[in-house]
Amino acid sequence: MKFQLAINLERIDDSISMQDVARHTLEMVQMADRGGFHIVWSAEHHALEMTIAPNPFSLLAWWANHTDRIRLGTACVAAAYWHPIRVAGEAAFIDLISGGRLELGIGSGAYQREFDRMHPGLKQPDAWRYMQEMLPVVRALWQGDYAHEGENWSFPTSTSCPKPLQAEVPVWVAARAPMTYDYAVKNGCNIMSWPLTREMSEAELYMARLETAMQENPGCKRPTMAMMRHSVVYDRKEDWMVPVAALQRVLSQFENLFKNLGDVVNGFPKSIPLDQLGNRAEYQPEMLTRNLMFGTPDEVIAKLKIYEALGVDEFIYYASLGLGHAEQKRSLELFCNEVMPAFA
């Protein structure tokens, strides 16, 4: 099993400076690079302090200049906010300056709040059409001159300048719905999946959807399957509530965005009291500790073995959950030094 890092520039409130956030994020990426992580992922979000990522390619250019080996991925480019020619050129430039380390992730986008600002009139459930149209266009532009007449974009003959350094850039899609698994298999895309805070049955469901897609597309290559969970490794079992309390605060803001309540001030979503949520059972401490990658090194190894047995190829360590910077670094240190060697 290989390991990937997903990390955001993250502020839950204004008690910490942006300079400290930027410095901490880069140091975490450098730790992952030294520790043997395979890929680091940059997100795309807009006007939100909890995920400061206005351009995933800018983040990757920054990280590329301060790392040596770790591959650099977008997770994900929100297709509806971009033009294909721009995506092709930006992605190829990252591949060029990083020495061929790009992994291109394309997705539909997460929050209706962002669509209302970045692509007014588009409903989030319809955004998959942009993602599925964009990918073949970007690949064609990487090959040379190409003209496009499509549902969402049309342009005369153009090409990507520069071209990628890699002969074939690995492409990833964020998949939850069955049709996205089918699209990934048909189009040679790897899959990143996120069971949120749900039970292990959710992870099993995603693996079943991959198996169904493979059966329905005989002859296609099996994608690499990566699965993400919030992750914290701690020294003492009695510290188990530290990451839980941090995550509960973040989740209370996440619910605001997910439900598009609109209560966001200066980029900070208002927290919704968990006892007011109809799905509050998903945020109970014991459930979070059981379902997420929280635990001592031995406990985390045991949990990861379950994913490995399930057929997950790569695990995405999601580091951003409102935890203090010192705790985040200690967690990643423990993961690199005591957890990853068990999967070497």
Residue frames as qw, qx, qy, qz and C-alpha x, y, z in Angstrom:
[[0.000, 0.887, 0.461, 0.000, 0.00, 0.00, 0.00],
 [0.387, 0.272, -0.012, 0.881, 1.19, 3.49, -0.89],
 [0.207, -0.691, -0.507, 0.471, 0.30, 6.68, 0.95],
 [0.206, 0.569, 0.285, 0.743, -0.88, 10.09, -0.15],
 [0.202, -0.388, -0.451, 0.778, -1.31, 13.35, 1.75],
 [0.016, 0.722, 0.457, 0.519, -4.25, 15.74, 1.39],
 [0.379, -0.468, -0.366, 0.710, -3.68, 19.02, 3.17],
 [0.137, 0.835, 0.363, 0.390, -5.21, 22.48, 3.00],
 [0.160, 0.203, -0.286, 0.923, -4.24, 25.92, 4.10],
 [0.427, -0.564, -0.688, -0.165, -6.80, 25.99, 6.87],
 [0.003, 0.161, -0.426, 0.890, -8.10, 28.59, 9.30],
 [0.229, -0.518, -0.824, 0.018, -11.04, 27.80, 11.54],
 [0.148, -0.936, -0.288, 0.134, -11.03, 31.32, 12.97],
 [0.390, 0.828, -0.135, 0.380, -8.80, 34.40, 12.81],
 [0.637, -0.748, 0.183, 0.037, -6.73, 33.54, 15.89],
 [0.726, -0.230, 0.434, 0.482, -3.84, 32.33, 13.74],
 [0.148, 0.717, -0.263, -0.629, -2.06, 34.36, 11.06],
 [0.839, 0.519, -0.004, -0.166, -2.09, 33.46, 7.41],
 [0.289, 0.722, -0.622, 0.085, 1.74, 33.46, 7.44],
 [0.407, -0.352, 0.796, -0.278, 1.75, 30.77, 10.13],
 [0.832, 0.269, 0.383, -0.299, -0.77, 28.70, 8.19],
 [0.678, 0.679, -0.268, -0.087, 1.30, 28.90, 5.00],
 [0.059, 0.643, -0.743, 0.176, 4.53, 28.01, 6.80],
 [0.600, -0.168, 0.712, -0.324, 2.92, 25.06, 8.59],
 [0.853, 0.409, 0.180, -0.269, 1.35, 23.68, 5.40],
 [0.549, 0.695, -0.464, 0.005, 4.64, 23.74, 3.52],
 [0.161, -0.523, 0.793, -0.266, 6.46, 22.08, 6.42],
 [0.766, 0.041, 0.553, -0.326, 3.88, 19.28, 6.44],
 [0.804, 0.572, -0.073, -0.147, 4.34, 18.75, 2.70],
 [0.292, 0.699, -0.638, 0.141, 8.11, 18.62, 3.15],
 [0.485, -0.330, 0.744, -0.320, 7.73, 16.08, 5.97],
 [0.862, 0.277, 0.339, -0.256, 5.63, 13.90, 3.66],
 [0.612, 0.710, -0.345, -0.038, 8.24, 14.24, 0.91],
 [0.031, 0.596, -0.767, 0.235, 11.04, 13.11, 3.24],
 [0.582, -0.173, 0.678, -0.414, 8.86, 10.40, 4.77],
 [0.152, -0.067, 0.929, 0.331, 8.14, 8.59, 1.50],
 [0.501, 0.528, 0.484, -0.486, 4.58, 9.66, 0.69],
 [0.519, 0.270, 0.666, 0.464, 3.67, 9.00, -2.94],
 [0.099, 0.587, 0.420, 0.685, 1.45, 12.02, -3.74],
 [0.060, -0.395, -0.456, 0.795, 0.40, 15.28, -2.09],
 [0.131, 0.616, 0.682, 0.371, -2.95, 16.76, -3.14],
 [0.013, -0.159, -0.148, 0.976, -4.00, 20.41, -3.44],
 [0.222, 0.605, 0.747, -0.166, -7.68, 21.30, -3.41],
 [0.058, 0.281, 0.282, 0.915, -9.66, 24.05, -5.12],
 [0.172, -0.714, -0.655, 0.176, -12.07, 26.16, -3.06],
 [0.187, 0.462, 0.143, 0.855, -13.09, 29.78, -3.13],
 [0.271, -0.566, 0.046, -0.777, -13.85, 32.42, -0.50],
 [0.848, -0.465, -0.199, -0.157, -13.54, 29.95, 2.39],
 [0.113, -0.776, 0.562, -0.261, -10.95, 30.24, 5.15],
 [0.804, -0.289, 0.495, -0.159, -11.29, 26.58, 6.16],
 [0.793, 0.156, 0.466, 0.360, -9.91, 25.56, 2.75],
 [0.088, 0.864, -0.165, -0.468, -7.75, 28.31, 1.28],
 [0.545, -0.068, 0.712, 0.438, -7.04, 27.03, -2.22],
 [0.423, 0.692, 0.098, -0.577, -8.01, 29.52, -4.95],
 [0.650, 0.608, -0.394, -0.229, -5.82, 27.79, -7.55],
 [0.933, -0.270, 0.230, 0.056, -4.56, 24.22, -7.08],
 [0.789, 0.457, -0.032, 0.410, -1.84, 24.76, -9.68],
 [0.031, 0.832, -0.293, 0.471, -0.39, 27.71, -7.76],
 [0.728, -0.561, 0.341, -0.199, -0.15, 25.53, -4.68],
 [0.963, 0.073, 0.169, 0.197, 1.59, 22.77, -6.62],
 [0.523, 0.706, -0.163, 0.448, 4.09, 25.23, -8.12],
 [0.310, -0.785, 0.361, -0.397, 4.92, 26.38, -4.58],
 [0.858, -0.350, 0.364, -0.089, 5.31, 22.84, -3.28],
 [0.890, 0.399, 0.005, 0.220, 7.27, 21.70, -6.34],
 [0.305, 0.794, -0.309, 0.426, 9.94, 24.29, -5.58],
 [0.330, -0.629, 0.544, -0.447, 10.40, 22.96, -2.04],
 [0.871, -0.138, 0.438, -0.176, 10.23, 19.19, -2.54],
 [0.051, -0.532, 0.766, 0.357, 12.27, 16.55, -4.36],
 [0.012, -0.046, 0.979, 0.196, 10.35, 13.30, -4.87],
 [0.315, 0.409, 0.739, -0.433, 6.71, 13.50, -3.88],
 [0.139, 0.362, 0.671, 0.632, 4.27, 13.64, -6.77],
 [0.082, 0.225, 0.216, -0.946, 1.99, 16.65, -7.05],
 [0.020, 0.406, 0.863, 0.300, -1.76, 16.29, -7.55],
 [0.293, -0.143, -0.013, -0.945, -4.83, 18.48, -7.96],
 [0.222, -0.320, -0.920, 0.040, -7.76, 17.21, -5.90],
 [0.581, 0.325, 0.617, 0.419, -9.53, 18.46, -7.64],
 [0.004, 0.064, -0.291, -0.955, -9.72, 21.01, -10.41],
 [0.388, 0.508, 0.614, -0.462, -13.41, 22.03, -10.38],
 [0.414, 0.206, 0.649, 0.604, -14.06, 21.68, -14.10],
 [0.126, 0.812, 0.545, 0.163, -16.99, 24.08, -14.34],
 [0.237, -0.901, -0.032, 0.362, -14.85, 26.98, -13.09],
 [0.385, -0.487, 0.531, 0.576, -12.19, 26.58, -15.81],
 [0.666, 0.622, -0.194, -0.363, -11.62, 26.61, -19.56],
 [0.978, 0.007, 0.155, 0.139, -10.01, 23.44, -20.99],
 [0.607, 0.639, -0.182, 0.437, -7.19, 25.33, -22.73],
 [0.182, -0.778, 0.386, -0.461, -6.22, 26.94, -19.44],
 [0.859, -0.379, 0.311, -0.150, -6.33, 23.65, -17.52],
 [0.926, 0.289, 0.019, 0.242, -4.18, 21.94, -20.17],
 [0.415, 0.711, -0.257, 0.507, -1.56, 24.69, -20.09],
 [0.408, -0.715, 0.370, -0.431, -1.47, 25.14, -16.31],
 [0.940, -0.233, 0.240, -0.072, -1.21, 21.40, -15.72],
 [0.850, 0.404, -0.057, 0.333, 1.50, 20.94, -18.34],
 [0.155, 0.795, -0.329, 0.486, 3.52, 23.79, -16.86],
 [0.653, -0.585, 0.388, -0.284, 3.45, 22.14, -13.41],
 [0.980, 0.047, 0.157, 0.109, 4.59, 18.88, -14.96],
 [0.612, 0.657, -0.165, 0.408, 7.43, 20.70, -16.71],
 [0.022, -0.767, 0.397, -0.503, 8.80, 22.61, -13.73],
 [0.736, -0.471, 0.384, -0.298, 8.43, 19.66, -11.33],
 [0.012, -0.456, 0.874, 0.167, 10.35, 17.21, -13.50],
 [0.526, -0.021, -0.735, -0.427, 7.30, 15.17, -14.48],
 [0.070, -0.055, -0.856, 0.509, 5.61, 14.82, -11.10],
 [0.444, -0.019, 0.021, -0.895, 2.05, 15.90, -11.98],
 [0.035, 0.318, 0.947, -0.019, -1.06, 13.86, -11.12],
 [0.233, -0.129, -0.190, -0.945, -4.15, 15.59, -12.55],
 [0.046, 0.391, 0.870, -0.295, -7.34, 15.26, -10.54],
 [0.223, -0.181, -0.319, -0.904, -10.57, 16.59, -12.09],
 [0.005, -0.360, -0.861, 0.360, -13.85, 16.82, -10.22],
 [0.013, -0.681, -0.618, -0.393, -17.29, 18.35, -10.27],
 [0.056, -0.445, 0.200, -0.871, -17.00, 20.72, -7.30],
 [0.256, -0.167, -0.863, 0.401, -18.35, 20.45, -3.78],
 [0.009, -0.486, -0.578, 0.655, -20.51, 23.28, -2.48],
 [0.231, 0.755, 0.553, 0.265, -23.46, 25.04, -4.07],
 [0.222, -0.896, -0.074, 0.379, -22.22, 28.21, -2.37],
 [0.379, -0.425, 0.490, 0.660, -19.15, 28.14, -4.61],
 [0.325, 0.381, 0.720, 0.480, -21.16, 27.49, -7.77],
 [0.029, 0.893, 0.441, -0.082, -23.36, 30.48, -6.94],
 [0.191, -0.871, 0.172, 0.419, -20.23, 32.63, -7.08],
 [0.325, -0.418, 0.674, 0.516, -17.96, 30.90, -9.59],
 [0.047, -0.102, -0.802, -0.586, -20.59, 29.64, -12.07],
 [0.381, 0.182, 0.419, -0.804, -23.94, 31.29, -11.27],
 [0.719, 0.238, -0.147, -0.637, -26.96, 29.30, -12.35],
 [0.599, 0.234, -0.763, -0.074, -25.24, 25.92, -12.34],
 [0.797, -0.462, 0.145, -0.360, -26.53, 23.40, -9.81],
 [0.267, -0.582, 0.767, -0.030, -23.93, 21.20, -8.18],
 [0.744, 0.061, 0.658, -0.098, -25.65, 17.92, -9.18],
 [0.720, 0.674, 0.158, -0.044, -25.30, 18.93, -12.85],
 [0.036, -0.878, 0.436, 0.195, -21.58, 19.83, -12.70],
 [0.711, -0.185, 0.647, 0.204, -20.42, 16.32, -13.61],
 [0.685, 0.661, 0.294, 0.083, -21.20, 17.17, -17.24],
 [0.156, 0.942, -0.297, 0.012, -18.36, 19.69, -17.25],
 [0.489, -0.559, 0.667, 0.070, -15.89, 17.24, -15.74],
 [0.759, 0.143, 0.625, 0.115, -16.73, 14.51, -18.23],
 [0.572, 0.804, 0.133, 0.088, -16.48, 16.87, -21.20],
 [0.060, -0.934, 0.348, 0.051, -13.24, 18.48, -20.05],
 [0.684, -0.432, 0.560, 0.178, -10.99, 15.45, -19.64],
 [0.760, 0.301, 0.464, 0.342, -10.85, 14.25, -23.29],
 [0.306, 0.934, 0.057, 0.175, -10.43, 17.85, -24.42],
 [0.334, -0.848, 0.407, 0.060, -7.41, 18.39, -22.15],
 [0.751, -0.179, 0.582, 0.256, -5.85, 15.14, -23.30],
 [0.647, 0.617, 0.352, 0.277, -6.35, 16.13, -26.94],
 [0.083, 0.985, -0.117, 0.099, -4.76, 19.55, -26.37],
 [0.561, -0.638, 0.499, 0.171, -1.73, 17.86, -24.85],
 [0.774, 0.132, 0.542, 0.299, -1.27, 15.88, -28.06],
 [0.309, 0.020, 0.420, 0.853, -1.34, 18.86, -30.44],
 [0.250, 0.009, -0.171, -0.953, -3.75, 21.02, -32.42],
 [0.038, -0.395, -0.915, 0.069, -7.39, 20.42, -31.60],
 [0.281, -0.204, -0.125, -0.929, -10.70, 22.22, -32.20],
 [0.026, -0.243, -0.907, 0.343, -13.73, 21.61, -30.01],
 [0.427, -0.259, -0.249, -0.830, -17.49, 21.96, -30.37],
 [0.282, -0.157, -0.906, 0.274, -19.15, 20.78, -27.20],
 [0.315, -0.718, -0.608, -0.124, -22.03, 21.30, -24.83],
 [0.451, -0.809, -0.203, 0.316, -20.11, 23.55, -22.46],
 [0.251, -0.682, 0.331, 0.602, -17.12, 24.84, -24.44],
 [0.743, 0.571, 0.283, 0.205, -16.38, 25.57, -28.07],
 [0.179, -0.825, 0.304, 0.442, -13.16, 26.95, -29.53],
 [0.712, 0.651, -0.241, -0.100, -11.20, 26.91, -32.80],
 [0.888, 0.178, -0.295, 0.304, -7.97, 24.99, -33.34],
 [0.237, -0.845, 0.377, -0.295, -5.62, 25.35, -30.40],
 [0.806, 0.079, -0.537, 0.235, -3.06, 23.37, -28.43],
 [0.659, -0.734, -0.086, 0.140, -1.51, 23.23, -24.99],
 [0.516, 0.575, -0.295, 0.562, 1.58, 25.36, -24.48],
 [0.081, 0.500, -0.843, -0.179, 3.68, 23.95, -22.93],
 [0.823, -0.025, -0.497, -0.274, 3.18, 20.23, -23.31],
 [0.785, -0.566, 0.214, -0.134, 3.55, 17.88, -20.33],
 [0.001, 0.643, -0.765, -0.041, 6.94, 16.34, -19.69],
 [0.513, -0.044, 0.844, -0.153, 5.33, 12.94, -19.03],
 [0.114, 0.000, -0.795, -0.596, 4.23, 10.95, -22.04],
 [0.452, -0.489, -0.646, -0.374, 1.03, 10.12, -20.18],
 [0.148, -0.352, 0.441, -0.812, -0.06, 12.21, -17.18],
 [0.172, -0.298, -0.920, 0.187, -1.94, 10.10, -14.60],
 [0.329, -0.338, -0.168, -0.866, -5.52, 11.34, -14.29],
 [0.095, -0.218, -0.868, 0.436, -7.76, 10.93, -11.23],
 [0.360, -0.462, -0.334, -0.739, -11.45, 11.51, -10.67],
 [0.232, -0.109, 0.674, -0.693, -13.26, 11.90, -7.37],
 [0.479, -0.123, -0.724, -0.481, -15.87, 9.15, -7.39],
 [0.343, -0.020, 0.708, -0.617, -18.87, 8.37, -5.24],
 [0.732, 0.327, 0.173, -0.572, -21.72, 7.75, -7.70],
 [0.795, 0.073, 0.585, 0.141, -21.77, 4.55, -9.82],
 [0.623, 0.760, 0.158, 0.097, -21.68, 6.51, -13.09],
 [0.009, 0.912, -0.411, -0.003, -18.37, 8.12, -12.07],
 [0.617, -0.357, 0.693, 0.106, -16.80, 4.72, -11.43],
 [0.752, 0.449, 0.469, 0.115, -18.00, 3.64, -14.87],
 [0.349, 0.933, -0.081, 0.040, -16.55, 6.82, -16.42],
 [0.308, -0.769, 0.555, 0.075, -13.21, 6.28, -14.69],
 [0.713, -0.087, 0.679, 0.153, -12.86, 2.71, -15.93],
 [0.659, 0.654, 0.358, 0.102, -13.90, 3.59, -19.48],
 [0.304, 0.930, -0.083, 0.187, -11.51, 6.55, -19.67],
 [0.765, 0.200, -0.349, 0.502, -8.41, 5.19, -17.94],
 [0.141, -0.723, 0.232, -0.636, -8.70, 7.32, -14.81],
 [0.368, -0.038, -0.793, 0.484, -7.60, 6.45, -11.31],
 [0.441, -0.672, -0.452, -0.387, -10.13, 6.90, -8.51],
 [0.129, 0.151, -0.590, 0.783, -10.02, 8.85, -5.28],
 [0.491, -0.539, -0.587, -0.351, -12.89, 8.19, -2.90],
 [0.008, -0.277, 0.510, -0.815, -13.94, 9.60, 0.46],
 [0.401, -0.432, -0.803, -0.085, -16.34, 7.76, 2.77],
 [0.267, -0.714, 0.024, -0.647, -16.59, 10.92, 4.91],
 [0.245, -0.422, 0.695, -0.529, -17.15, 9.90, 8.53],
 [0.851, -0.040, -0.104, -0.513, -19.33, 6.93, 7.66],
 [0.818, -0.306, 0.481, -0.081, -18.98, 3.30, 8.67],
 [0.282, -0.377, 0.783, 0.406, -16.66, 0.86, 6.91],
 [0.543, 0.447, 0.711, -0.004, -19.67, -0.34, 4.92],
 [0.335, 0.887, 0.019, -0.318, -19.36, 2.88, 2.90],
 [0.071, -0.646, 0.685, 0.330, -15.81, 1.95, 1.89],
 [0.448, 0.050, 0.888, 0.092, -17.03, -1.54, 0.99],
 [0.505, 0.708, 0.432, -0.237, -19.76, 0.03, -1.16],
 [0.223, 0.848, -0.317, -0.362, -17.21, 2.04, -3.14],
 [0.211, -0.389, 0.862, 0.247, -15.10, -1.06, -3.76],
 [0.509, 0.351, 0.783, -0.068, -18.22, -2.89, -4.94],
 [0.433, 0.829, 0.137, -0.325, -18.97, -0.06, -7.36],
 [0.042, 0.691, -0.631, -0.349, -15.47, -0.36, -8.77],
 [0.366, -0.074, 0.922, 0.103, -15.91, -4.11, -9.19],
 [0.521, 0.608, 0.557, -0.220, -19.24, -3.55, -10.97],
 [0.305, 0.853, -0.189, -0.378, -17.66, -1.03, -13.32],
 [0.127, -0.493, 0.813, 0.281, -14.88, -3.50, -14.14],
 [0.459, 0.199, 0.866, -0.022, -17.39, -6.26, -14.87],
 [0.466, 0.753, 0.399, -0.239, -19.40, -3.98, -17.14],
 [0.336, 0.876, -0.295, -0.183, -16.32, -2.84, -19.07],
 [0.923, -0.135, 0.287, 0.216, -14.41, -6.03, -19.92],
 [0.731, 0.416, 0.101, 0.532, -10.89, -5.48, -21.19],
 [0.004, 0.902, -0.095, 0.421, -10.39, -2.17, -19.42],
 [0.484, 0.247, -0.595, 0.592, -7.45, -1.68, -17.09],
 [0.506, -0.681, -0.507, 0.150, -8.27, -1.61, -13.39],
 [0.058, 0.849, -0.123, 0.511, -7.77, 1.90, -11.98],
 [0.363, 0.083, -0.639, 0.673, -5.65, 2.61, -8.95],
 [0.449, -0.706, -0.460, -0.298, -8.10, 2.96, -6.06],
 [0.263, 0.188, -0.484, 0.813, -7.28, 5.49, -3.35],
 [0.434, -0.694, -0.547, -0.175, -9.41, 6.10, -0.28],
 [0.140, 0.469, -0.297, 0.820, -9.27, 9.08, 2.06],
 [0.550, -0.668, -0.499, 0.039, -9.99, 9.41, 5.76],
 [0.188, -0.877, 0.250, -0.365, -9.25, 12.12, 8.30],
 [0.861, 0.036, -0.404, 0.306, -6.08, 10.88, 9.99],
 [0.202, -0.807, 0.380, -0.404, -4.43, 11.51, 13.35],
 [0.812, -0.034, -0.520, 0.263, -1.84, 9.34, 15.10],
 [0.309, -0.808, 0.244, -0.439, -1.18, 10.04, 18.78],
 [0.239, 0.436, -0.802, 0.332, 1.22, 8.70, 21.39],
 [0.125, -0.002, 0.829, -0.545, -1.25, 7.85, 24.16],
 [0.122, -0.426, -0.853, -0.277, -4.65, 6.18, 23.96],
 [0.148, -0.654, -0.566, 0.479, -6.01, 8.63, 26.51],
 [0.038, -0.397, 0.158, 0.904, -5.55, 11.45, 23.98],
 [0.246, 0.326, 0.837, 0.364, -8.28, 10.08, 21.73],
 [0.105, 0.824, 0.526, -0.180, -10.68, 13.00, 22.29],
 [0.205, -0.586, 0.179, 0.763, -8.18, 15.64, 21.09],
 [0.038, -0.051, 0.659, 0.749, -8.66, 14.99, 17.35],
 [0.022, -0.549, -0.828, -0.107, -12.34, 14.18, 17.85],
 [0.085, -0.776, -0.363, 0.509, -13.05, 17.57, 19.44],
 [0.103, -0.455, 0.362, 0.807, -11.11, 19.37, 16.71],
 [0.026, 0.131, 0.818, 0.559, -12.93, 17.52, 13.95],
 [0.002, -0.652, -0.743, 0.151, -16.35, 18.08, 15.50],
 [0.021, -0.711, -0.098, 0.696, -15.77, 21.81, 15.28],
 [0.005, -0.292, 0.611, 0.736, -14.76, 21.59, 11.62],
 [0.018, 0.311, 0.913, 0.265, -17.70, 19.31, 10.81],
 [0.047, 0.706, 0.560, -0.431, -20.11, 21.80, 12.34],
 [0.096, 0.635, -0.216, -0.736, -18.83, 24.34, 9.79],
 [0.045, -0.098, 0.861, 0.497, -18.81, 21.76, 6.99],
 [0.142, 0.510, 0.844, -0.084, -22.51, 21.07, 7.58],
 [0.136, 0.737, 0.165, -0.641, -23.22, 24.77, 7.07],
 [0.105, 0.487, -0.566, -0.656, -21.53, 24.63, 3.65],
 [0.085, 0.071, 0.965, 0.236, -22.96, 21.27, 2.67],
 [0.119, 0.634, 0.744, -0.174, -26.50, 22.49, 3.39],
 [0.236, 0.398, 0.300, 0.834, -25.77, 25.88, 1.75],
 [0.255, -0.742, -0.557, 0.271, -27.16, 27.83, 4.70],
 [0.296, 0.762, 0.146, 0.557, -25.28, 30.95, 3.61],
 [0.475, -0.879, -0.006, -0.027, -24.15, 31.92, 7.08],
 [0.794, 0.055, -0.008, 0.606, -20.52, 32.75, 6.22],
 [0.107, -0.992, -0.021, 0.067, -18.80, 35.90, 7.52],
 [0.015, 0.854, -0.508, -0.114, -15.43, 36.99, 6.08],
 [0.544, 0.412, -0.722, -0.111, -14.87, 33.46, 4.81],
 [0.028, -0.153, 0.896, -0.416, -15.63, 31.71, 8.12],
 [0.517, -0.336, -0.635, -0.465, -18.74, 29.49, 8.08],
 [0.496, -0.452, 0.358, -0.649, -20.81, 29.65, 11.24],
 [0.086, 0.103, -0.981, 0.142, -20.76, 26.45, 13.27],
 [0.675, -0.285, -0.330, -0.595, -24.04, 24.57, 13.49],
 [0.471, -0.399, 0.665, -0.421, -24.55, 22.97, 16.92],
 [0.195, 0.159, -0.943, -0.219, -24.28, 19.24, 16.38],
 [0.190, 0.274, 0.856, -0.394, -27.39, 18.58, 18.46],
 [0.454, 0.536, 0.141, -0.698, -29.39, 20.46, 15.80],
 [0.274, 0.396, -0.719, -0.502, -28.36, 18.11, 13.00],
 [0.897, 0.049, 0.021, -0.439, -30.62, 15.35, 11.76],
 [0.879, 0.279, -0.360, 0.142, -27.49, 13.31, 10.98],
 [0.235, -0.812, 0.433, -0.313, -25.80, 14.10, 14.31],
 [0.933, -0.251, 0.258, -0.014, -25.19, 10.40, 14.91],
 [0.807, 0.486, -0.073, 0.328, -22.46, 10.62, 12.26],
 [0.224, 0.723, -0.323, 0.568, -20.50, 12.94, 14.54],
 [0.770, -0.619, 0.033, -0.151, -20.53, 11.07, 17.84],
 [0.144, -0.786, 0.601, -0.006, -17.07, 10.71, 19.44],
 [0.663, -0.206, 0.720, 0.014, -16.98, 6.91, 19.56],
 [0.757, 0.553, 0.348, 0.002, -18.17, 6.67, 15.96],
 [0.324, 0.907, -0.268, -0.005, -15.55, 9.15, 14.73],
 [0.326, -0.639, 0.696, 0.000, -12.78, 7.32, 16.55],
 [0.741, 0.051, 0.670, -0.007, -13.91, 3.96, 15.14],
 [0.693, 0.642, 0.328, 0.022, -14.48, 5.04, 11.53],
 [0.302, 0.924, -0.227, 0.054, -11.62, 7.48, 10.96],
 [0.799, 0.254, -0.366, 0.403, -7.88, 6.87, 10.89],
 [0.279, -0.768, 0.317, -0.481, -7.47, 7.95, 14.52],
 [0.943, -0.321, -0.091, 0.001, -5.36, 5.98, 16.98],
 [0.486, -0.675, 0.501, 0.239, -1.98, 5.02, 18.31],
 [0.219, 0.534, -0.701, -0.418, 0.49, 3.67, 15.73],
 [0.138, -0.018, 0.990, 0.011, -0.53, 0.06, 16.38],
 [0.410, 0.520, 0.614, -0.429, -4.23, 0.92, 16.17],
 [0.404, 0.703, -0.178, -0.557, -3.76, 2.80, 12.90],
 [0.064, 0.369, -0.876, -0.305, -1.75, -0.07, 11.39],
 [0.276, 0.218, 0.922, -0.161, -4.57, -2.47, 12.26],
 [0.439, 0.662, 0.330, -0.510, -7.14, -0.18, 10.64],
 [0.286, 0.659, -0.470, -0.513, -5.05, 0.23, 7.49],
 [0.154, -0.160, 0.963, 0.151, -4.70, -3.54, 7.15],
 [0.450, 0.478, 0.688, -0.309, -8.49, -3.69, 6.76],
 [0.420, 0.772, -0.067, -0.472, -8.34, -1.27, 3.83],
 [0.041, 0.524, -0.787, -0.324, -5.45, -3.20, 2.31],
 [0.302, 0.088, 0.949, -0.031, -7.44, -6.45, 2.54],
 [0.462, 0.635, 0.444, -0.431, -10.42, -4.70, 0.96],
 [0.660, 0.424, 0.431, 0.445, -8.34, -3.95, -2.14],
 [0.034, 0.995, 0.015, -0.096, -7.54, -0.28, -1.58],
 [0.793, 0.371, -0.078, 0.477, -4.26, 0.46, -3.37],
 [0.338, 0.284, -0.243, 0.863, -3.35, 3.80, -1.80],
 [0.327, -0.712, -0.573, 0.241, -4.51, 5.49, 1.39],
 [0.164, 0.652, 0.051, 0.739, -5.00, 9.27, 1.51],
 [0.428, -0.388, -0.514, 0.634, -4.00, 10.75, 4.86],
 [0.016, -0.789, -0.306, -0.533, -6.32, 13.77, 5.25],
 [0.491, -0.062, -0.450, 0.744, -4.45, 16.07, 7.60],
 [0.085, -0.249, 0.029, -0.964, -6.75, 19.10, 7.71],
 [0.449, -0.528, -0.704, -0.155, -9.31, 18.86, 10.51],
 [0.293, -0.842, -0.038, -0.450, -8.74, 21.88, 12.73],
 [0.849, -0.383, -0.180, 0.316, -6.09, 20.19, 14.87],
 [0.251, -0.911, 0.211, 0.250, -3.29, 22.32, 16.34],
 [0.545, 0.730, -0.413, -0.029, -0.17, 22.64, 14.24],
 [0.144, -0.554, 0.796, -0.198, 2.08, 20.91, 16.78],
 [0.706, 0.018, 0.645, -0.292, -0.33, 17.97, 17.01],
 [0.783, 0.584, -0.008, -0.214, -0.55, 17.71, 13.23],
 [0.354, 0.711, -0.606, 0.046, 3.22, 17.51, 12.92],
 [0.362, -0.366, 0.815, -0.265, 3.55, 14.93, 15.68],
 [0.814, 0.249, 0.417, -0.320, 0.85, 12.84, 14.02],
 [0.718, 0.654, -0.211, -0.107, 2.56, 12.91, 10.65],
 [0.051, 0.656, -0.737, 0.156, 5.91, 12.11, 12.27],
 [0.580, -0.157, 0.744, -0.293, 4.43, 9.05, 13.98],
 [0.831, 0.442, 0.202, -0.269, 2.75, 7.98, 10.74],
 [0.535, 0.723, -0.436, -0.027, 6.00, 8.21, 8.75],
 [0.033, 0.583, -0.771, 0.255, 8.22, 6.60, 11.38],
 [0.342, -0.134, 0.852, -0.373, 5.97, 3.95, 12.96],
 [0.712, 0.369, 0.415, -0.430, 3.03, 3.25, 10.64],
 [0.613, 0.664, -0.277, -0.325, 4.38, 3.32, 7.07],
 [0.040, 0.514, -0.855, -0.045, 7.22, 0.82, 7.70],
 [0.565, 0.055, 0.768, -0.297, 4.55, -1.81, 8.38],
 [0.713, 0.588, 0.317, -0.211, 3.52, -1.52, 4.70],
 [0.025, 0.728, -0.547, -0.412, 6.94, -1.26, 3.11]]
